[in-house]
Amino acid sequence: MKKILIITSLLITATINSQTVKDIWKQTKDEVKKEEKEVENKAKEEVHSAVGGTTAPALSNEDVIKGLREALSVGTNSSTSVASQLDGYYKNPRLFIPWPEEAKDMKDKLMKLGFEKKIEEFETSLNRAAEEAAKKAGSVFLDAITKMSVSDGFAILKGADTAATNYLRKNSYAGLYSQFIPIVKEAIAKVKVTSYWNPLVTKYNKLPGVKKQNPNLDDYVTKKAANGLFVLIADEEAKIRKDPAARVTDLLKKVFGAK
């Protein structure tokens, strides 16, 4: 009887131990599968990020500099297209070129003499000259952008919304001006700015006691026309920084998408 009880006890213990081993084995297999699934999901997420997810590929300083130049180039193309249209300057309050400030007294006196229409025609001609010059401004600005020397692209990329435009203006303006002024002179001649100006200045200089006026119109229009283009280029840069839809090239998406 005792032998039967001992054998029965051993069988029960063996059965329990066998069941325990099975449970442990099943639990271990489940944990391994869970870990494998987690590794697989993580790998998928990393691949997704690399090809178009939220994590952008690493950027080099050279990538950033190329991206900034591309943004300025896109901005220049768009800006010159807008500015060169009829009324691109004349009907844009931010770009409009007014009567030269240095000749303000002349304008005031001529207005009192009834030359409002002639003054308006002259101001229109200034803006028409800028619009005409903008047609050929693209190549000049693009040349300046290509030659723009940048050592720390990341500093500009992480700067203000118009940091690249401001950098271009600060570091390239003199060279840009020297290339742009012949184009403006040609435009001034084409739209006959001096034909509107000469009768006004001649009439004014004949008035008793006035200081003779003869502002440098070539210089005046060149600076105003260039400044107007910088305004538009800055707008385009800000748009590229803020709006993914404005990043029209892969390079712009890569650089500004990672910002």
Backbone hydrogen bonds in HBPLUS format (Angstrom, degrees):
<---DONOR---> <-ACCEPTOR-->    atom                        ^
c    i                          cat <-CA-CA->   ^        H-A-AA   ^      H-
h    n   atom  resd res      DA  || num        DHA   H-A  angle D-A-AA Bond
n    s   type  num  typ     dist DA aas  dist angle  dist       angle   num
A0005-LEU N   A0001-MET O   3.03 MM   4  6.37 158.1  2.08 150.2 155.5     1
A0006-ILE N   A0002-LYS O   2.95 MM   4  6.20 159.5  1.99 152.0 157.6     2
A0007-ILE N   A0003-LYS O   2.94 MM   4  6.15 165.4  1.97 151.9 155.6     3
A0008-THR N   A0004-ILE O   2.87 MM   4  6.04 159.8  1.91 147.3 153.7     4
A0009-SER N   A0005-LEU O   2.88 MM   4  6.05 158.0  1.92 146.6 152.6     5
A0010-LEU N   A0006-ILE O   2.95 MM   4  6.21 156.5  2.00 149.8 155.9     6
A0011-LEU N   A0007-ILE O   2.94 MM   4  6.20 155.4  2.00 150.2 156.8     7
A0012-ILE N   A0008-THR O   3.00 MM   4  6.27 157.8  2.05 150.5 156.3     8
A0013-THR N   A0009-SER O   2.98 MM   4  6.20 162.7  2.01 149.3 154.1     9
A0014-ALA N   A0010-LEU O   2.92 MM   4  6.07 157.5  1.97 146.8 153.1    10
A0015-THR N   A0011-LEU O   2.89 MM   4  6.09 153.6  1.96 143.9 151.5    11
A0016-ILE N   A0012-ILE O   2.91 MM   4  6.21 159.5  1.96 151.2 156.4    12
A0017-ASN N   A0013-THR O   2.87 MM   4  6.08 167.0  1.89 151.5 155.3    13
A0018-SER N   A0014-ALA O   2.84 MM   4  5.97 155.0  1.90 144.6 151.9    14
A0019-GLN N   A0015-THR O   2.95 MM   4  6.19 155.4  2.01 145.8 152.4    15
A0020-THR N   A0016-ILE O   2.86 MM   4  6.12 154.0  1.93 150.4 158.2    16
A0021-VAL N   A0017-ASN O   2.95 MM   4  6.18 159.6  1.99 150.2 154.8    17
A0022-LYS N   A0018-SER O   2.99 MM   4  6.26 157.3  2.05 145.4 151.7    18
A0023-ASP N   A0019-GLN O   2.89 MM   4  6.17 155.9  1.95 147.2 153.9    19
A0024-ILE N   A0020-THR O   2.90 MM   4  6.14 163.1  1.93 152.8 157.3    20
A0025-TRP N   A0021-VAL O   2.86 MM   4  6.02 162.2  1.89 150.8 155.9    21
A0026-LYS N   A0022-LYS O   2.88 MM   4  6.08 159.4  1.92 149.6 155.0    22
A0027-GLN N   A0023-ASP O   2.91 MM   4  6.12 162.4  1.94 151.3 156.1    23
A0028-THR N   A0024-ILE O   2.92 MM   4  6.09 157.2  1.97 149.3 155.7    24
A0029-LYS N   A0025-TRP O   2.94 MM   4  6.18 160.0  1.98 147.8 153.2    25
A0030-ASP N   A0026-LYS O   2.94 MM   4  6.18 156.4  2.00 147.9 154.6    26
A0031-GLU N   A0027-GLN O   2.98 MM   4  6.22 155.0  2.04 146.7 153.2    27
A0032-VAL N   A0028-THR O   2.93 MM   4  6.18 156.9  1.98 151.2 157.7    28
A0033-LYS N   A0029-LYS O   2.94 MM   4  6.18 162.0  1.98 150.2 154.8    29
A0034-LYS N   A0030-ASP O   2.95 MM   4  6.15 152.9  2.02 143.3 151.1    30
A0035-GLU N   A0031-GLU O   2.95 MM   4  6.19 159.2  1.99 148.5 153.3    31
A0036-GLU N   A0032-VAL O   2.89 MM   4  6.13 158.8  1.94 151.1 157.4    32
A0037-LYS N   A0033-LYS O   2.91 MM   4  6.11 152.2  1.99 145.8 153.1    33
A0038-GLU N   A0034-LYS O   2.98 MM   4  6.25 155.1  2.04 146.7 153.3    34
A0039-VAL N   A0035-GLU O   2.96 MM   4  6.23 157.4  2.01 149.2 155.1    35
A0040-GLU N   A0036-GLU O   2.92 MM   4  6.13 155.1  1.98 144.3 151.6    36
A0041-ASN N   A0037-LYS O   2.87 MM   4  6.11 161.4  1.90 152.0 156.5    37
A0042-LYS N   A0038-GLU O   2.97 MM   4  6.12 158.5  2.01 146.6 152.6    38
A0043-ALA N   A0039-VAL O   2.98 MM   4  6.16 155.9  2.04 145.7 152.2    39
A0044-LYS N   A0040-GLU O   2.98 MM   4  6.27 154.0  2.05 147.3 154.4    40
A0045-GLU N   A0041-ASN O   2.95 MM   4  6.22 156.5  2.01 148.6 154.7    41
A0046-GLU N   A0042-LYS O   3.00 MM   4  6.26 155.3  2.06 148.2 154.5    42
A0047-VAL N   A0043-ALA O   3.02 MM   4  6.27 157.1  2.08 148.2 154.1    43
A0048-HIS N   A0044-LYS O   2.87 MM   4  6.08 161.7  1.90 150.5 156.0    44
A0049-SER N   A0045-GLU O   2.92 MM   4  6.10 158.5  1.97 147.0 152.7    45
A0050-ALA N   A0046-GLU O   3.05 MM   4  6.20 153.7  2.12 142.4 149.3    46
A0051-VAL N   A0047-VAL O   3.15 MM   4  6.39 142.4  2.29 147.5 156.3    47
A0053-GLY N   A0048-HIS O   2.79 MM   5  5.30 114.9  2.22 131.2 135.0    48
A0053-GLY N   A0049-SER O   3.28 MM   4  3.64 145.8  2.40  93.1 100.1    49
A0064-VAL N   A0060-SER O   3.11 MM   4  6.46 159.8  2.15 151.6 156.3    50
A0065-ILE N   A0061-ASN O   2.96 MM   4  6.23 161.5  2.00 150.3 155.0    51
A0066-LYS N   A0062-GLU O   3.00 MM   4  6.18 163.4  2.02 150.1 154.4    52
A0067-GLY N   A0063-ASP O   2.88 MM   4  6.12 151.1  1.97 145.5 154.5    53
A0068-LEU N   A0064-VAL O   2.85 MM   4  6.14 152.1  1.93 152.5 159.8    54
A0069-ARG N   A0065-ILE O   3.02 MM   4  6.26 162.9  2.05 150.3 154.6    55
A0070-GLU N   A0066-LYS O   2.90 MM   4  6.08 151.2  1.98 142.6 151.3    56
A0071-ALA N   A0067-GLY O   2.91 MM   4  6.13 153.0  1.98 144.2 151.3    57
A0072-LEU N   A0068-LEU O   3.02 MM   4  6.31 159.0  2.07 149.7 154.6    58
A0073-SER N   A0069-ARG O   2.87 MM   4  6.07 149.7  1.96 144.5 153.6    59
A0074-VAL N   A0070-GLU O   2.87 MM   4  6.11 164.3  1.89 154.3 157.6    60
A0075-GLY N   A0071-ALA O   2.89 MM   4  6.06 158.0  1.94 144.3 151.3    61
A0076-THR N   A0072-LEU O   2.79 MM   4  5.95 149.0  1.89 142.4 150.7    62
A0077-ASN N   A0073-SER O   2.99 MM   4  6.24 165.8  2.01 152.8 155.5    63
A0078-SER N   A0074-VAL O   3.09 MM   4  6.29 164.8  2.11 150.4 154.5    64
A0079-SER N   A0075-GLY O   2.87 MM   4  5.91 158.2  1.92 144.8 151.9    65
A0080-THR N   A0076-THR O   2.90 MM   4  5.97 174.0  1.90 157.8 159.0    66
A0081-SER N   A0077-ASN O   3.24 MM   4  6.21 147.5  2.35 134.5 143.2    67
A0082-VAL N   A0078-SER O   3.10 MM   4  6.38 153.1  2.17 145.8 152.3    68
A0083-ALA N   A0079-SER O   2.82 MM   4  6.00 174.9  1.83 160.3 162.0    69
A0084-SER N   A0080-THR O   3.02 MM   4  5.75 148.4  2.12 136.2 142.9    70
A0085-GLN N   A0082-VAL O   3.33 MM   3  5.71 161.3  2.37 108.9 114.5    71
A0088-GLY N   A0085-GLN O   2.83 MM   3  4.99 149.6  1.93 136.3 131.7    72
A0091-LYS N   A0087-ASP O   3.10 MM   4  5.09 163.5  2.13 118.5 123.5    73
A0092-ASN N   A0089-TYR O   3.15 MM   3  5.25 165.6  2.17 109.6 113.6    74
A0095-LEU N   A0092-ASN O   2.87 MM   3  5.36 145.7  1.99 116.5 126.8    75
A0096-PHE N   A0092-ASN O   2.79 MM   4  5.69 145.0  1.92 164.5 173.9    76
A0103-ALA N   A0100-PRO O   3.00 MM   3  5.51 151.5  2.08 111.6 120.4    77
A0104-LYS N   A0101-GLU O   3.09 MM   3  5.13 147.7  2.20 119.7 115.7    78
A0107-LYS N   A0103-ALA O   3.10 MM   4  6.50 156.0  2.16 152.2 158.7    79
A0108-ASP N   A0104-LYS O   2.96 MM   4  6.28 163.6  1.99 156.3 160.2    80
A0109-LYS N   A0105-ASP O   3.05 MM   4  6.26 162.4  2.08 151.0 154.8    81
A0110-LEU N   A0106-MET O   2.99 MM   4  6.16 162.6  2.02 151.8 157.0    82
A0111-MET N   A0107-LYS O   2.86 MM   4  6.02 149.8  1.95 151.4 159.8    83
A0112-LYS N   A0108-ASP O   3.24 MM   4  6.49 151.8  2.32 140.9 147.3    84
A0113-LEU N   A0109-LYS O   3.15 MM   4  6.47 130.9  2.41 135.7 149.0    85
A0113-LEU N   A0110-LEU O   3.07 MM   3  4.91 129.9  2.34  90.6 104.6    86
A0115-PHE N   A0110-LEU O   3.03 MM   5  5.48 159.8  2.08 146.7 147.7    87
A0114-GLY N   A0111-MET O   3.07 MM   3  5.21 160.6  2.11 104.7 109.7    88
A0119-ILE N   A0115-PHE O   2.90 MM   4  6.10 157.0  1.95 158.9 166.0    89
A0120-GLU N   A0116-GLU O   2.92 MM   4  6.17 157.7  1.97 151.2 157.3    90
A0121-GLU N   A0117-LYS O   2.93 MM   4  6.19 155.4  1.99 147.5 154.4    91
A0122-PHE N   A0118-LYS O   2.98 MM   4  6.20 151.1  2.06 142.1 149.6    92
A0123-GLU N   A0119-ILE O   2.97 MM   4  6.28 163.5  2.00 152.8 156.6    93
A0124-THR N   A0120-GLU O   2.90 MM   4  6.10 154.8  1.97 147.6 155.1    94
A0125-SER N   A0121-GLU O   2.99 MM   4  6.21 151.9  2.07 141.8 149.1    95
A0126-LEU N   A0122-PHE O   3.06 MM   4  6.45 146.8  2.18 148.4 157.2    96
A0127-ASN N   A0123-GLU O   3.26 MM   4  6.58 157.4  2.32 147.0 151.6    97
A0128-ARG N   A0124-THR O   2.86 MM   4  6.15 148.0  1.96 149.0 159.4    98
A0129-ALA N   A0125-SER O   2.96 MM   4  6.10 149.7  2.05 143.1 150.4    99
A0130-ALA N   A0126-LEU O   3.20 MM   4  6.53 151.4  2.29 139.8 146.9   100
A0131-GLU N   A0127-ASN O   2.95 MM   4  6.20 157.0  2.00 145.4 151.7   101
A0132-GLU N   A0128-ARG O   2.91 MM   4  6.09 153.1  1.98 144.2 151.5   102
A0133-ALA N   A0129-ALA O   2.89 MM   4  6.10 157.2  1.94 147.0 153.5   103
A0134-ALA N   A0130-ALA O   2.93 MM   4  6.08 146.8  2.04 144.5 153.2   104
A0135-LYS N   A0132-GLU O   3.21 MM   3  5.59 147.2  2.32 104.9 113.7   105
A0136-LYS N   A0133-ALA O   3.02 MM   3  5.68 149.1  2.12 116.7 124.2   106
A0137-ALA N   A0134-ALA O   3.25 MM   3  4.69 153.3  2.32  90.2  98.2   107
A0140-VAL N   A0137-ALA O   3.06 MM   3  5.29 119.1  2.45 103.4 118.6   108
A0141-PHE N   A0137-ALA O   3.00 MM   4  6.26 166.1  2.02 165.9 169.5   109
A0142-LEU N   A0138-GLY O   2.87 MM   4  6.02 162.3  1.90 154.4 160.1   110
A0143-ASP N   A0139-SER O   2.99 MM   4  6.03 146.9  2.10 136.1 144.5   111
A0144-ALA N   A0140-VAL O   3.13 MM   4  6.41 154.7  2.20 142.8 149.3   112
A0145-ILE N   A0141-PHE O   2.89 MM   4  6.18 150.2  1.98 147.6 156.5   113
A0146-THR N   A0142-LEU O   2.93 MM   4  6.11 158.9  1.98 146.5 151.5   114
A0147-LYS N   A0143-ASP O   3.10 MM   4  6.30 151.9  2.18 144.8 151.9   115
A0148-MET N   A0144-ALA O   3.00 MM   4  5.96 112.7  2.47 133.4 149.1   116
A0148-MET N   A0145-ILE O   3.18 MM   3  5.01 148.4  2.28  96.0 105.5   117
A0157-LEU N   A0153-GLY O   2.87 MM   4  6.11 164.6  1.89 155.5 160.7   118
A0158-LYS N   A0154-PHE O   2.91 MM   4  5.96 156.1  1.97 148.3 152.9   119
A0159-GLY N   A0156-ILE O   3.01 MM   3  4.88 156.5  2.07 101.7 108.7   120
A0163-ALA N   A0160-ALA O   3.09 MM   3  4.97 161.0  2.12 116.8 113.8   121
A0166-ASN N   A0162-THR O   2.94 MM   4  6.16 164.9  1.97 159.1 163.8   122
A0167-TYR N   A0163-ALA O   2.94 MM   4  6.07 149.6  2.03 141.3 149.9   123
A0168-LEU N   A0164-ALA O   2.94 MM   4  6.19 156.2  2.00 147.8 153.9   124
A0169-ARG N   A0165-THR O   2.93 MM   4  6.20 164.1  1.95 153.7 157.7   125
A0170-LYS N   A0166-ASN O   2.97 MM   4  6.10 164.5  1.99 147.6 151.9   126
A0171-ASN N   A0167-TYR O   2.95 MM   4  6.01 159.7  1.99 150.3 155.5   127
A0172-SER N   A0168-LEU O   2.83 MM   4  5.43 138.9  2.00 148.4 154.4   128
A0176-LEU N   A0172-SER O   2.93 MM   4  5.99 159.1  1.98 157.4 164.4   129
A0177-TYR N   A0173-TYR O   2.76 MM   4  5.88 160.0  1.80 155.4 160.1   130
A0178-SER N   A0174-ALA O   3.17 MM   4  6.43 161.9  2.20 148.6 152.3   131
A0179-GLN N   A0175-GLY O   3.29 MM   4  6.53 144.1  2.43 140.8 149.3   132
A0180-PHE N   A0176-LEU O   2.91 MM   4  6.03 141.6  2.06 146.0 157.8   133
A0180-PHE N   A0177-TYR O   3.09 MM   3  4.99 121.1  2.45  92.6 108.1   134
A0181-ILE N   A0177-TYR O   2.95 MM   4  5.95 156.8  2.00 161.0 162.2   135
A0183-ILE N   A0180-PHE O   3.02 MM   3  5.36 123.0  2.36 107.5 122.0   136
A0184-VAL N   A0180-PHE O   3.08 MM   4  6.44 151.9  2.16 151.9 160.6   137
A0185-LYS N   A0181-ILE O   2.90 MM   4  6.14 162.4  1.93 156.1 160.4   138
A0186-GLU N   A0182-PRO O   3.08 MM   4  6.25 156.7  2.13 140.9 146.7   139
A0187-ALA N   A0183-ILE O   3.02 MM   4  6.27 150.9  2.10 140.8 149.0   140
A0188-ILE N   A0184-VAL O   2.75 MM   4  6.00 158.4  1.79 157.8 163.7   141
A0189-ALA N   A0185-LYS O   3.02 MM   4  6.25 156.2  2.08 146.7 152.4   142
A0190-LYS N   A0186-GLU O   2.95 MM   4  6.16 151.7  2.03 141.5 150.0   143
A0191-VAL N   A0187-ALA O   3.00 MM   4  6.25 159.2  2.05 156.0 158.8   144
A0193-VAL N   A0188-ILE O   3.10 MM   5  5.44 164.7  2.13 151.3 155.4   145
A0192-LYS N   A0189-ALA O   3.26 MM   3  4.95 150.0  2.35  93.3 102.0   146
A0195-SER N   A0192-LYS O   3.16 MM   3  5.36 133.1  2.39  99.6 112.0   147
A0196-TYR N   A0193-VAL O   2.96 MM   3  5.45 144.2  2.09 110.7 120.9   148
A0197-TRP N   A0193-VAL O   3.03 MM   4  6.31 143.9  2.16 143.6 154.7   149
A0198-ASN N   A0194-THR O   2.80 MM   4  5.62 175.3  1.81 149.6 151.3   150
A0200-LEU N   A0197-TRP O   2.97 MM   3  5.37 120.5  2.34 110.0 125.1   151
A0201-VAL N   A0197-TRP O   2.98 MM   4  6.24 165.9  2.00 163.0 167.4   152
A0202-THR N   A0198-ASN O   2.90 MM   4  5.87 158.3  1.95 151.7 158.1   153
A0203-LYS N   A0199-PRO O   3.07 MM   4  6.09 160.2  2.11 137.3 142.6   154
A0204-TYR N   A0200-LEU O   2.94 MM   4  6.14 164.2  1.97 150.3 155.1   155
A0205-ASN N   A0201-VAL O   2.89 MM   4  5.94 165.6  1.91 147.8 151.8   156
A0206-LYS N   A0203-LYS O   3.29 MM   3  5.47 148.0  2.40 100.7 109.8   157
A0207-LEU N   A0204-TYR O   2.92 MM   3  5.45 160.8  1.96 116.5 122.9   158
A0220-TYR N   A0216-ASN O   2.99 MM   4  6.18 162.5  2.02 150.6 156.3   159
A0221-VAL N   A0217-LEU O   2.90 MM   4  5.94 175.7  1.90 152.9 153.9   160
A0222-THR N   A0218-ASP O   3.02 MM   4  6.05 158.6  2.07 144.2 151.0   161
A0223-LYS N   A0219-ASP O   3.05 MM   4  6.19 169.2  2.07 152.4 154.6   162
A0224-LYS N   A0220-TYR O   3.05 MM   4  6.22 164.5  2.08 149.0 153.9   163
A0225-ALA N   A0221-VAL O   2.74 MM   4  5.74 161.1  1.77 151.2 157.0   164
A0226-ALA N   A0222-THR O   2.95 MM   4  6.02 163.8  1.98 147.5 152.3   165
A0227-ASN N   A0223-LYS O   2.89 MM   4  6.00 161.3  1.93 146.1 151.9   166
A0228-GLY N   A0224-LYS O   2.99 MM   4  6.13 150.6  2.08 142.3 149.9   167
A0229-LEU N   A0225-ALA O   3.14 MM   4  6.47 152.0  2.22 144.8 151.6   168
A0230-PHE N   A0226-ALA O   2.98 MM   4  6.31 153.9  2.05 151.2 158.8   169
A0231-VAL N   A0227-ASN O   3.04 MM   4  6.33 146.7  2.16 143.3 151.8   170
A0232-LEU N   A0228-GLY O   3.23 MM   4  6.60 155.3  2.30 144.9 150.1   171
A0233-ILE N   A0229-LEU O   2.84 MM   4  6.09 161.3  1.88 154.7 160.4   172
A0234-ALA N   A0230-PHE O   2.91 MM   4  5.99 158.0  1.96 145.0 150.7   173
A0235-ASP N   A0231-VAL O   3.14 MM   4  6.42 148.8  2.24 139.0 147.3   174
A0236-GLU N   A0232-LEU O   3.03 MM   4  6.37 154.4  2.09 148.4 154.7   175
A0237-GLU N   A0233-ILE O   2.89 MM   4  6.20 155.1  1.96 150.8 157.9   176
A0238-ALA N   A0234-ALA O   3.01 MM   4  6.23 165.4  2.03 150.9 154.2   177
A0239-LYS N   A0235-ASP O   3.02 MM   4  6.24 149.4  2.12 142.5 151.3   178
A0240-ILE N   A0236-GLU O   2.97 MM   4  6.23 158.3  2.02 150.7 155.5   179
A0241-ARG N   A0237-GLU O   3.00 MM   4  6.29 154.8  2.06 151.3 158.3   180
A0242-LYS N   A0238-ALA O   3.08 MM   4  6.24 148.6  2.19 143.7 151.3   181
A0243-ASP N   A0239-LYS O   2.74 MM   4  5.56 162.8  1.77 156.7 161.2   182
A0246-ALA N   A0243-ASP O   2.91 MM   3  5.51 153.8  1.98 118.9 126.7   183
A0247-ARG N   A0244-PRO O   3.11 MM   3  5.43 160.5  2.15 109.4 115.6   184
A0248-VAL N   A0246-ALA O   3.08 MM   2  5.58 119.6  2.46 108.7  92.4   185
A0253-LYS N   A0249-THR O   3.08 MM   4  6.38 157.8  2.13 150.2 156.5   186
A0254-LYS N   A0250-ASP O   2.89 MM   4  6.09 154.3  1.95 146.1 153.4   187
A0255-VAL N   A0251-LEU O   2.94 MM   4  6.12 168.8  1.95 155.1 157.2   188
A0256-PHE N   A0252-LEU O   2.92 MM   4  5.70 153.2  1.99 144.1 151.2   189
A0257-GLY N   A0253-LYS O   2.94 MM   4  5.08 132.0  2.17 120.0 131.8   190
